[in-house]
Amino acid sequence: MPTLPFLEIMVIRGCNLSCEGCTTFSDLKHSGYTTWDQGRRWLQPWTERLELPAIGFMGGEPLMNPDIKSWIHGVRDLLPQSQIRFVTNGLLLHKHWDVFELLRNIKNSVFKISYHVNDSGLDLNIQKIFDSGAWIPVQEFGIDRWLDREHNFRFQIAKPDRFLRTFKNNYENMMPHNSDPRQAFECCVQQRCPLLFENKIFKCGTVGLTPQLLKRFGNPNQEQWQPYLVDGLTIDSSDQDIENFVNNFGKPHSICRQCPSQQDQYSFVDHRVTVRFKNDQPR
């Protein structure tokens, strides 16, 4: 079977933060979450078409999914040799420390905090992580991490300072950029982040979620968006289509034209200034 090096799965759309330029559009309000029973129906058929050495949980904020521990157990049972990568903003970790411990105990996992806001509670959560074990500094794939060798467990902190709005105008009048795909790919933060969403695999989260987003806002500028409304890979896709998708992993594609390039400076957002708490979400 062909090997797709990494695959993210959308476990929840809701988030307790609103980040302008969020690649999964979780700055908007979303309700509900994906149960593991649903997720298993998405993922299990793909294990017969693809080798999946690494699986990532994507949100929104995964700690807001009340079924998240079932997700962790379920993916480990389904893919016992795959690395599980868990990304959170960490603000709810004090309420869900058992999730952190579970990821440590199942081994071969990565716990990543994406640090978006200066928050004393978040700093305490991070200190608790460092106090919880013997960590060895390592660098993997150019990324600074800390390793708990006993559990083959990794901890990572990312502090993004710039986000990239993936469309022109506001949501109600959103338009694609029609960029040069290679130039758009060069500044993309999802270069190696294909997404499994509702049974289908897409080049990235932005590509997979844009059709639903457009529908939510009444399909603005529909003719301009038409070239970018792709169906994604399905479990019934041909071997050749799947092989082509795998071979394009980490490379530009014509679909990248919908996003901005470096020359579209108005699309770059000072993240540390624009990130906000959602008033109706837990902290």
N, C-alpha and C positions, 0 to 999 in steps of 0.2 A: 504493500500500500504506500502511496505517497505520504510524505511527512510535512505537516504544517507546523512550523516551529512553535507557534504560539496562537492561542485562540482565547478571546475574551467572551464572557457571557453576561448579558444584561440581567442582573438579578433584581434591580429596583430602579425606578426612574426618579423617585422622590429624593430630596436632599434637604439638610438643615441649613445649607448655605445657598446663596445666590451669587454665582460667579459669572460676570459678563464674559462671553466668549467660551462658555462651557461647551465642549465638543459633543456632549450628549444632550445638550439643551435642558439640563437639570436645574438651570436658573429659574425655569418656569415651575409652576405648581403642578404636581402629578400625584395621583392617588393610586393605591394598590401596590402590589409587589408580586414577584414571580415565586411561586412555591417550588420546592425541589421536585415535587411530582411533575409539575409542568416542565421544569428544567431538564429532568431526566428524559422526558419524551422528546425534547429538542436535541439533547446531546447523544443519547445512546445510539441512535441509528448512524451517527457520524463516526462512531468508533469502529464501524465496519467498512468505512470508506477512507478514513484518514488515520495516520499515526499522529497522536497529539501529545507531545512531550511536556507541554506546559499549558495550564489553564488559568485564566485570570477572572476574578469576580469584578464586574463593572457596575457602577451606579451612575448617578445618584450616590447615596451613602449606604453601602452594604450593611452597616450595623443597624440600620433602620428596618431591615427585613427580619421579621420575627421568625422566619424559617431558616435563617442563615446557617445555623449549626447543622441542620439536615442537609443543606447544600454541601458543607464541608465533608461530612461523613459520606454523603452520596457520591461525590466526585472521587473521593479517595477509594471507595469500594469499586466504582466503575473503572477507574484508571489508576490502579495501585502504583504504577511506576512514574506517573506524571507529577511534575512540580505544580503546586497550587500557589498562585500569587493573589494576595488579598490587599487591595488598596482602600484606605479609609482616610478621612480627614482627622480622625483620632479624637474628635470632640466628645464622643459618646463612649469612649473606651472604659471610663470608670464604671459605666453601667453594664459593660459587656466584657469584662476581663476574662470570663470563661471562654469567649471566642478566641482571644489571644492564646490562652493556654491550650485550647483544642488544636489550634494550628501548629503550635510547638510540638504537641504530643503525637500528631499524625505523621510528623517528619516530612522532609523534602518539601518545605513550604517557605514562602516569603511573605513577611508582614511589612507593608509599606505605609508610612504615614505621609500624606500629601499635606504639608503645613501651609494653610491658607491665611490664618488669622493669628495675631498675637493674643494668646489666651493663657492665663495662669493655670487653669485646669488642664489644658492640653500639655503645658510644660511639665506638670506633675505626672501626667500619664506617661510621657516620654521618659521621665526620670525613673518611674516605676519599672518600665521596660528594661532600662539599663541596670537597675538594681536586681532584676529577677534572675540573672544568670551570668555565666562567664562568657563574655563576648570577645571575639577576636576580629579586629579590623581586617577587612579584605576588599579587594577591588575586582569586580567581575563585569566583563563587557563594558569597561570604562565607568562603572557605577561603584561608588563607595557604599559598602554595606558592613554590617557586623554579623558575624557567624557564631552560632551556638553549635559547635561541632558535634556534641553528643547527640543532638536531635536533628542534625542536618537542617537547621532552621536559620533563616536570615531575616535581619531587620534592616530597614532602609528608611531614610527621611529625604523627602524632596521638598524644596522650597521655591515653587515657581514664582517669578516676578513679572511675567508677561504672558497674557493670554492672546489668542488670535480669533477674532470673530470670523466665522467661516462663510458669511454671506453679506451682501450689501444691504444697507438700509435697516429698518426695524423689522420685527417679526411680521407685522401686518402688511408690509410691502417688500418682503425679502426677495432678493435677486441673486443669481449666481454671478461669479466673477468672470468666468470664461477666460481663465488664465492659461498661460503655457503650462502644461502638466508637470514638466520637469522643474520649472521654477516654483510652482506651488508645492510640489513634493519636498523641495529643499528646506522649506520652513515649516513643514508639517510636524505636529507632535504625535501623530498616529501612524508613523511610517511602518511600524511592525505590529499593528493592533487590529487584526481582523476581528469582526464581531459576529457572534452567533445570537440572532434575535428572531424569535418566533419561527424556529426550524430552519432558517436560512442563514448562510454565511455571507457577510459583506466585506468589502475592502477595508472599511473602518466604521466606527460608530456614527460619524457624520453621514456617510453614504447610506447606512442602514436605517437611520432614524429620520432623515430629511423628508421622505414621502409622508410619513405620519404627521410630521410637524406642519408641512404645507396644508394638509387636509384640515388640521386643527384651526388654521387661520384662513380658511376659505379658498385655498389654492391660489394665492396671489401670483401674478406673472407666470401663469401656467405654461405658456408657449416657451418661455425662456428656460424653464426647468425641465422640459420634456426630455432632453438628451441625458439628464442625470437621474431619471427615475428608473433605476435598474432593479431587477427582481432578486439578484443575488443567487448564490449557488443553492440548489435544493438537493435533497437526498437522492433525487432521481436524475441529477445532472450526469452527463456522460463522463466516462473516465478521462477523455481528452479535456473537457472543460475543467474538471477538478485539477488535472495536472497543470493546465495553463494557469489556474489561480495560484497553485502552490509555487510555480516557477516565478510568479510575479511578486511573491512575498518580499517586502522590503524594497520594492522598486516603484517608480512612477507608473501611472496608468492614465488612460484618457479621462477616467472619471475624476481624477484630481483637478481637472480644469474648473470644477465648480468652486474651488477654494481660492483664497488670495495668494499672491506671491510676495516676496520681500518688498517689491516696489509699492505695494498697497499699504503704506504706512498707517493710514487711517484705520486699518483693521486691527492693528496691534493695540492691546489694552494694558494699561498699568494695573496689573492684577491686585497689588497690595492696596491700591486706592479704591478700587471698584468692588471688591468682594464685600458681601453683606450677609448677616444672619437673616434667615426667613423668620418673620415674627411668629408664625404659627407652627414652627417646627421645634423639636426638642433640642436642648443644649446640654 
